[in-house]
Amino acid sequence: ALVVLVGCDKTIPGGIMALARLDIPGLILYGGSIAPGQFEGHSVTIQDVYEAIGAHARGTLSDAQLHELECSACPGAGACGGQFTANTMALVCEFLGVAPMGLSSVPATDAAKSAAGRRAGELVMDLLRRDLRPSRILTRAAIENAIAGVAATGGSTNSVLHLLAIAQEAKQPLAIEDFDRISSRTPIVADLKPGGQYVATDLYAAGGTPLVAQRLREAGLLQADCLTVSGKTIGEEAAAARETPGQKVVRPLANPLKPTGGLVILKGNLAPEGCVVKVAGHNLQSFRGPARVFDDEEAAFAAVQEGRIKAGDVVVIRYEGPKGGPGMREMLAVTAALVGAGLGDSVALLTDGRFSGATHGLMAGHLAPEAAVGGPIAAVRDGDTVVFDIPGRALSVELADEEVRRRLTLWTPPVPRFATGVMAKYAHLVSSASRGAVTSIAAPANNMESAVSARAV
């Protein structure tokens, strides 16, 4: 039997995938969230530091203020404090049933963490005695519950990649379109950063993950008969939630932050296989503007810092996908710099890379097929008009299909960033973001000829 200790963004889905692959009795124990820092009288997280860099470049934050914020934002141990990727995936563990309900909500330095560890040890021995294996817990219904939990809390777009990959390990059917279907019927009830006001420790004080599950159960949006590692169903765990009187973190169903969830899947001529947009934290439903095209994150960040990005622009960052990166980096530096520069509500961004869970604003990520394999994003040029249409679920460039095809026939694949070693092997084997960017011996080339050479691998 296994107790899988996890602590941050990628270790959590990795731990779940390991349990699914091994299929031996086990559970996930999360290290917990960091407490918020204090700066000029209000709570701050690492998100505030990244956004402060843009404010500092604009001249609205002094050197001394930036230094004080940097020294205050992370006051101790734990994962980043908002509903960023780590805390999103910790919630996913509980909604999947592979972590004891409520234990992941306990903050890293809280006195209750010791009891949480002991409880995990007791439960794993019980799992061993009962021979309760992950294959009985990681069902299609449990995965849909996890998607609903992410949608209800305005969680990270990275959860889309991770849950697609988890579903493959668990041998459960899941498509990127399922996220839009479930999110569109799920209200955002948790007022959490980066799009909201509160942090993970506030959610714990309010009633934790069980309270979110209870809200979804009351709304008929929780498949309550799914089994969990406690031996109880998730419906039973949700029914036992204790709500702190007067808490404001988790809204009543009659007063959600938004009537539909935080994740939207767009397609269109820029993303035939789909892309992911997080709509928590902003109210923009459409955007139309000229493309400002960059072939890596660093070039885009420099443009923001130098004031070359203006209100109304659409920043396009490409060759940052699973193969092109390789590894699909987070574009946090750019997105945070835009917010810090006062452009968070007036500039849109799209990329075949990823975003941090701390990202907010109108941002489309995971565009597939990616630029490195000749996806349509590779055809975009400076000045092309790009259109975001959230209600229509479309992301498009205002070009005739014939023009896109013409440009792509003239397109030359970039030289791979790595010709040998593990990164070259990864780039050769990784699949599309629309499939969870999993590796496979027979990884498809996203329906196009892969631009990443297998030479010298």
VONU-574839 format. One record per residue (C-alpha): x, y, z. Coordinates in steps of 0.5 Angstrom, whole numbers. Example, Ala and Ser with C-alpha at 12.3 -4.5 7.8 and 13.67 -1.06 7.14 Angstrom:
<nodes>
NODE      X      Y      Z
NODE     25     -9     16
NODE     27     -2     14
</nodes>
This chain:
<nodes>
NODE      X      Y      Z
NODE      0      0      0
NODE      2      7     -1
NODE      1     14      2
NODE      4     19     -4
NODE      6     25     -1
NODE      5     31     -6
NODE      7     38     -5
NODE      6     43    -11
NODE      3     43    -18
NODE      6     37    -22
NODE      7     32    -16
NODE      0     32    -15
NODE     -2     29    -22
NODE      4     25    -22
NODE      2     22    -16
NODE     -5     20    -18
NODE     -2     18    -25
NODE      2     13    -21
NODE     -3     10    -16
NODE     -7      9    -23
NODE     -2      6    -26
NODE      0      1    -20
NODE     -7      0    -18
NODE     -5     -2    -11
NODE     -8      1     -5
NODE     -6      8     -3
NODE     -8     15     -3
NODE     -5     22     -4
NODE     -3     26      2
NODE     -2     34      0
NODE      3     38      4
NODE     -2     44      4
NODE     -2     51      3
NODE      2     57      5
NODE     -1     62      9
NODE     -2     69      6
NODE      3     74      7
NODE      2     81      9
NODE      3     88      5
NODE      1     95      7
NODE     -5     92     11
NODE     -8     87      6
NODE     -6     79      5
NODE     -2     78     -1
NODE      1     71     -5
NODE      6     70    -10
NODE      1     72    -15
NODE      2     79    -12
NODE     10     79    -13
NODE      9     77    -21
NODE      4     83    -22
NODE      8     88    -18
NODE     14     87    -23
NODE     10     90    -28
NODE      7     96    -24
NODE     15     97    -22
NODE     17     98    -29
NODE     11    102    -30
NODE     13    107    -24
NODE      7    106    -20
NODE     11    102    -15
NODE     18    104    -12
NODE     24    100    -11
NODE     23     99     -3
NODE     16     97     -4
NODE     17     92     -9
NODE     23     89     -4
NODE     18     89      2
NODE     13     85     -2
NODE     18     80     -4
NODE     20     79      3
NODE     13     79      5
NODE      9     75      0
NODE     12     68      2
NODE     12     68     10
NODE     13     60     11
NODE     12     53      8
NODE      7     51      3
NODE      4     51     -4
NODE      2     58     -7
NODE     -3     60     -3
NODE     -9     62     -8
NODE    -13     57    -12
NODE     -7     56    -17
NODE     -5     50    -20
NODE     -3     46    -13
NODE     -9     48     -9
NODE    -13     46    -15
NODE    -10     40    -16
NODE    -11     38     -8
NODE    -18     40     -9
NODE    -18     35    -15
NODE    -15     29    -11
NODE    -21     30     -6
NODE    -26     30    -11
NODE    -23     24    -15
NODE    -24     20     -8
NODE    -16     19     -8
NODE    -15     24     -2
NODE    -19     24      4
NODE    -24     29      4
NODE    -22     35      8
NODE    -15     33      9
NODE    -12     37      3
NODE    -15     43      6
NODE    -11     43     12
NODE     -6     49     11
NODE      2     47     11
NODE      3     50     18
NODE     -3     49     21
NODE     -3     45     28
NODE     -8     40     25
NODE     -3     38     20
NODE      0     32     24
NODE     -7     29     26
NODE     -8     29     18
NODE     -2     25     17
NODE     -4     20     22
NODE    -11     20     19
NODE     -8     18     13
NODE     -4     13     16
NODE    -10     10     19
NODE    -14     10     12
NODE     -8      7      8
NODE     -8      1     13
NODE    -15      0     12
NODE    -15      1      4
NODE    -10     -5      5
NODE    -14     -9      9
NODE    -20     -8      5
NODE    -16     -9     -2
NODE    -19     -2     -4
NODE    -15      0    -11
NODE    -15      6    -15
NODE    -19      3    -21
NODE    -25      2    -16
NODE    -25     10    -15
NODE    -22     13    -21
NODE    -28     12    -25
NODE    -31     17    -31
NODE    -36     19    -26
NODE    -31     21    -21
NODE    -27     25    -26
NODE    -33     29    -28
NODE    -34     31    -20
NODE    -27     33    -20
NODE    -28     38    -27
NODE    -34     41    -23
NODE    -30     42    -17
NODE    -25     46    -21
NODE    -31     50    -25
NODE    -34     52    -18
NODE    -28     54    -15
NODE    -25     58    -21
NODE    -19     53    -21
NODE    -13     53    -26
NODE    -13     51    -33
NODE     -7     46    -32
NODE    -13     42    -29
NODE    -15     41    -36
NODE     -8     38    -38
NODE     -8     34    -32
NODE    -14     31    -32
NODE    -14     29    -39
NODE     -7     25    -37
NODE    -10     22    -31
NODE    -16     19    -35
NODE    -11     16    -40
NODE     -8     13    -34
NODE    -14     11    -31
NODE    -17      8    -37
NODE    -23     12    -37
NODE    -26     16    -43
NODE    -25     24    -43
NODE    -25     29    -48
NODE    -23     36    -48
NODE    -30     38    -50
NODE    -33     35    -43
NODE    -29     41    -39
NODE    -34     46    -43
NODE    -40     41    -42
NODE    -39     41    -35
NODE    -37     48    -33
NODE    -42     51    -37
NODE    -47     48    -32
NODE    -43     49    -26
NODE    -44     56    -22
NODE    -37     59    -19
NODE    -39     59    -12
NODE    -32     60     -8
NODE    -29     67     -8
NODE    -22     65     -9
NODE    -16     68    -12
NODE    -13     69    -17
NODE    -20     72    -20
NODE    -23     73    -13
NODE    -22     75     -6
NODE    -19     70     -1
NODE    -14     65     -1
NODE    -14     57      1
NODE    -13     58      8
NODE    -19     62      8
NODE    -23     56      5
NODE    -20     52     10
NODE    -23     56     15
NODE    -30     57     12
NODE    -31     49     11
NODE    -26     47      6
NODE    -27     42      0
NODE    -33     39      4
NODE    -37     45      4
NODE    -35     46     -4
NODE    -38     39     -5
NODE    -44     40     -1
NODE    -46     46     -5
NODE    -45     42    -11
NODE    -49     36     -8
NODE    -55     41     -6
NODE    -55     43    -14
NODE    -55     36    -16
NODE    -48     37    -20
NODE    -45     32    -16
NODE    -45     25    -17
NODE    -46     23    -10
NODE    -45     15    -10
NODE    -37     15    -12
NODE    -33     12     -7
NODE    -27     15     -4
NODE    -21     12      0
NODE    -25     13      7
NODE    -30      8      5
NODE    -35     13      4
NODE    -38     16     -2
NODE    -37     23     -4
NODE    -44     24     -3
NODE    -44     22      5
NODE    -37     26      6
NODE    -41     32      3
NODE    -47     31      7
NODE    -42     32     13
NODE    -39     38     11
NODE    -39     44     17
NODE    -40     51     15
NODE    -37     56     19
NODE    -42     61     21
NODE    -42     68     17
NODE    -36     65     12
NODE    -36     69      6
NODE    -31     65      2
NODE    -36     60     -1
NODE    -43     63     -3
NODE    -50     60     -3
NODE    -52     57     -9
NODE    -57     63    -10
NODE    -52     68    -10
NODE    -46     65    -14
NODE    -40     69    -17
NODE    -42     67    -24
NODE    -48     62    -26
NODE    -43     58    -30
NODE    -36     55    -29
NODE    -29     58    -30
NODE    -27     54    -35
NODE    -29     55    -43
NODE    -26     51    -49
NODE    -26     55    -55
NODE    -25     52    -62
NODE    -24     56    -69
NODE    -19     57    -74
NODE    -14     58    -69
NODE    -15     52    -65
NODE    -18     46    -69
NODE    -17     41    -63
NODE    -19     47    -58
NODE    -16     51    -53
NODE    -17     53    -46
NODE    -20     60    -43
NODE    -21     61    -36
NODE    -27     66    -35
NODE    -26     67    -27
NODE    -24     74    -25
NODE    -26     78    -31
NODE    -33     79    -35
NODE    -30     80    -42
NODE    -34     76    -47
NODE    -31     78    -53
NODE    -25     81    -56
NODE    -22     83    -63
NODE    -15     86    -64
NODE     -9     86    -68
NODE     -4     81    -67
NODE      3     82    -63
NODE      7     76    -65
NODE     13     73    -61
NODE     16     66    -62
NODE     18     65    -54
NODE     16     68    -48
NODE     22     72    -47
NODE     21     76    -53
NODE     14     78    -51
NODE     16     79    -43
NODE     21     84    -46
NODE     16     88    -50
NODE     11     89    -44
NODE     17     91    -40
NODE     19     96    -46
NODE     12     99    -47
NODE     11     96    -54
NODE      4     93    -52
NODE     -2     97    -52
NODE     -9     97    -50
NODE    -13     93    -55
NODE     -7     89    -57
NODE     -7     81    -58
NODE     -1     78    -55
NODE      1     71    -59
NODE      6     67    -56
NODE      8     61    -60
NODE     13     55    -60
NODE     12     54    -53
NODE      7     48    -54
NODE      9     41    -51
NODE     14     39    -57
NODE     16     46    -59
NODE     18     49    -52
NODE     19     43    -51
NODE     15     42    -44
NODE     10     47    -45
NODE     12     53    -40
NODE      8     57    -36
NODE      7     64    -39
NODE      6     67    -32
NODE     12     73    -33
NODE      8     76    -39
NODE      1     75    -36
NODE      3     78    -29
NODE      7     84    -33
NODE      1     86    -37
NODE     -3     86    -30
NODE      2     90    -27
NODE      2     95    -33
NODE     -5     96    -32
NODE     -7     92    -39
NODE    -10     86    -35
NODE    -17     88    -38
NODE    -15     91    -44
NODE    -10     86    -47
NODE    -12     79    -49
NODE     -7     73    -50
NODE     -6     67    -53
NODE     -1     61    -53
NODE      0     54    -55
NODE      4     54    -48
NODE      1     54    -41
NODE     -1     59    -36
NODE      0     59    -28
NODE     -6     58    -24
NODE     -4     65    -22
NODE     -6     68    -28
NODE    -12     72    -29
NODE    -15     76    -35
NODE    -17     74    -42
NODE    -12     69    -44
NODE    -13     63    -48
NODE     -8     57    -47
NODE     -6     50    -50
NODE     -8     52    -57
NODE     -8     46    -61
NODE     -5     44    -66
NODE      1     47    -63
NODE      6     52    -68
NODE     12     47    -68
NODE      8     42    -72
NODE      5     47    -76
NODE     -2     49    -73
NODE     -5     55    -75
NODE     -2     59    -70
NODE      4     59    -74
NODE      1     62    -80
NODE     -1     69    -75
NODE      3     75    -77
NODE      3     82    -74
NODE     -3     86    -75
NODE     -7     80    -77
NODE    -14     81    -73
NODE    -15     76    -68
NODE    -22     75    -65
NODE    -24     72    -58
NODE    -32     70    -58
NODE    -33     67    -51
NODE    -41     66    -52
NODE    -39     63    -59
NODE    -34     58    -56
NODE    -29     61    -62
NODE    -22     63    -63
NODE    -21     66    -70
NODE    -16     70    -74
NODE    -20     74    -79
NODE    -17     70    -85
NODE    -20     66    -91
NODE    -18     59    -90
NODE    -14     59    -97
NODE    -10     64    -94
NODE     -8     60    -88
NODE     -7     54    -92
NODE     -2     59    -97
NODE      2     61    -91
NODE      3     54    -88
NODE      5     52    -94
NODE     11     57    -94
NODE     12     55    -87
NODE     19     52    -85
NODE     19     48    -78
NODE     24     51    -73
NODE     30     48    -71
NODE     29     44    -65
NODE     31     47    -59
NODE     34     40    -57
NODE     38     35    -62
NODE     40     30    -56
NODE     38     28    -49
NODE     32     27    -45
NODE     29     34    -48
NODE     29     31    -55
NODE     26     25    -53
NODE     21     28    -50
NODE     19     33    -56
NODE     19     27    -60
NODE     14     23    -56
NODE      9     28    -53
NODE      2     28    -56
NODE     -2     34    -57
NODE     -5     39    -51
NODE    -12     37    -53
NODE    -10     30    -51
NODE     -7     32    -44
NODE      1     32    -47
NODE      2     25    -45
NODE      8     21    -48
NODE      7     15    -52
NODE     11     11    -56
NODE      7     12    -62
NODE      5     19    -60
NODE      1     22    -66
NODE      3     29    -69
NODE     -3     33    -68
NODE     -6     31    -75
NODE      0     34    -78
NODE      7     33    -80
NODE     12     34    -73
NODE     17     39    -74
NODE     21     36    -68
NODE     26     31    -72
NODE     28     25    -69
NODE     35     25    -71
NODE     40     24    -66
NODE     35     22    -61
</nodes>
